[in-house]
Structure formats: structure tokens, C-alpha cells
Amino acid sequence: MKAIFERVSIRRYQDRPVEREKILALLRAAMAAPSAANQQPWEFYVVTDREKILALSAVTPHTRFAAEAPVVIVPVYRTSIKAPSYAQIDMSIALENLWLSCSEQGLGGVWMGIAPIESYMKQVEEILQIREGLRAFALFPLGYPAEERSQIDRYDESRIHFC
Ligand SMILES: Cc1cc2nc3c(=O)[nH]c(=O)nc-3n(C[C@H](O)[C@H](O)[C@H](O)COP(=O)(O)O)c2cc1C
């Protein structure tokens, strides 16, 4: 619960590499997610190449902060699965798990939307040469935080309807 209420978007990163074990811990959390028919559609590209990160950061008008990140995780999903219409929902749960596990590793990051915008998905797939049968889902730039933020309380009882 602590992780849920402390999670924030971190878009500024220290110029410091992220240890492989920490990245693997995040990906372990992502892969612990539930999925429709347990289809686990996910695969993950871990991008540290500067040129590729710069190219990814230019894909949308909202992704420029990714340029500063030492690592960008790009979750992708398989298309040959039992319930393809649920793939992006499954990916969302996995990515939220990953995001929530950042604080435990002392890391910060932010989900940058790519799917379901077809043109953004295609650009990311081209930059990373993602193979046929996989679709780009999002960008998740991350690193050691260079900004401090706290979550704004969004609890709103008027949105709750007991019946
Ligand atoms: C599906 C999705 C897409 C998002 N896309 C972007 C994005 O392209 N660029 C960005 O800087 N933040 C992006 N965000 C982060 C949101 O702006 C952020 O979660 C929201 O403003 C709430 O702030 P918080 O995460 O600090 O609580 C995205 C978040 C989600 C869930």
C-alpha cells in the first residue's frame, strides 16, 4: 500500500547508471502481473544506447523527458496470444507493477503512452527493430531520481456509489 500512495512520475534523473539487478527486479515485478487467460503477453526491451534513447524521446510531443534517462524500458506485447483484445489491459497491469516497484529500488520513472496510437507504436518498433509479432506498448524512462515529488491526494468520495 505504501508503494501505491507514494508512486509519482519522475522525469528528471541523475547521470548515474542503473544496476542490472535492479532492472531485473523491476521486470520480475512486472511479470508477476495477472493477465487474461494467464496469457502473459509481455516482453521487455531494456534500452541504454544513447542514440536509441534520443530517437525514442522524439516519438511524441510528450516523451521528451525520456532523453535524460539512463535507461528506457519498452514493454512490448505478443500478438499471437489467446485473448489479443486484452493484451493492452494486461500490459497496463504489468507496467503499473513495474512502476510501483521502482521506489523499493531507490529508482524513479514515468509511464509514457505509446499504445494505442498506431503511428507512435510503429515509430518505436522501427527505432528498436522490434520483430514481427510484437507490438510496442509504452516507454518507461527511469533512473535515480533528480527531483523529489509527493503524490497529490486524489481521493474523491463523490466518485463512489454504494448501491
Ligand atoms: C497511460 C499513461 C500515459 C502517460 N503518458 C505520459 C507521457 O507521454 N509523458 C509524460 O510525461 N507523462 C505521461 N504519463 C504520466 C502522467 O502524466 C501522470 O501519471 C499523471 O500526470 C499523474 O501524475 P503522477 O504520476 O505523478 O501521480 C502517462 C501516464 C499514463 C498512465
The ligand as a Gaussian input file, in Angstrom:
#p B3LYP/6-31G(d) Opt

LIG

0 1
 C       -1.294000       5.789000     -19.966000
 C       -0.380000       6.884000     -19.469000
 C        0.304000       7.668000     -20.381000
 C        1.158000       8.670000     -19.936000
 N        1.897000       9.359000     -20.856000
 C        2.795000      10.279000     -20.430000
 C        3.645000      10.932000     -21.374000
 O        3.597000      10.688000     -22.578000
 N        4.538000      11.819000     -20.902000
 C        4.652000      12.126000     -19.561000
 O        5.496000      12.936000     -19.212000
 N        3.854000      11.506000     -18.634000
 C        2.944000      10.598000     -19.036000
 N        2.160000       9.930000     -18.125000
 C        2.246000      10.266000     -16.693000
 C        1.028000      11.083000     -16.238000
 O        1.114000      12.397000     -16.769000
 C        0.986000      11.093000     -14.704000
 O        0.828000       9.776000     -14.239000
 C       -0.144000      11.978000     -14.170000
 O        0.078000      13.320000     -14.507000
 C       -0.267000      11.863000     -12.652000
 O        0.957000      12.225000     -12.014000
 P        1.714000      11.207000     -11.060000
 O        2.099000      10.004000     -11.875000
 O        2.929000      11.940000     -10.575000
 O        0.784000      10.812000      -9.941000
 C        1.301000       8.923000     -18.539000
 C        0.602000       8.133000     -17.618000
 C       -0.214000       7.114000     -18.078000
 C       -0.927000       6.244000     -17.064000

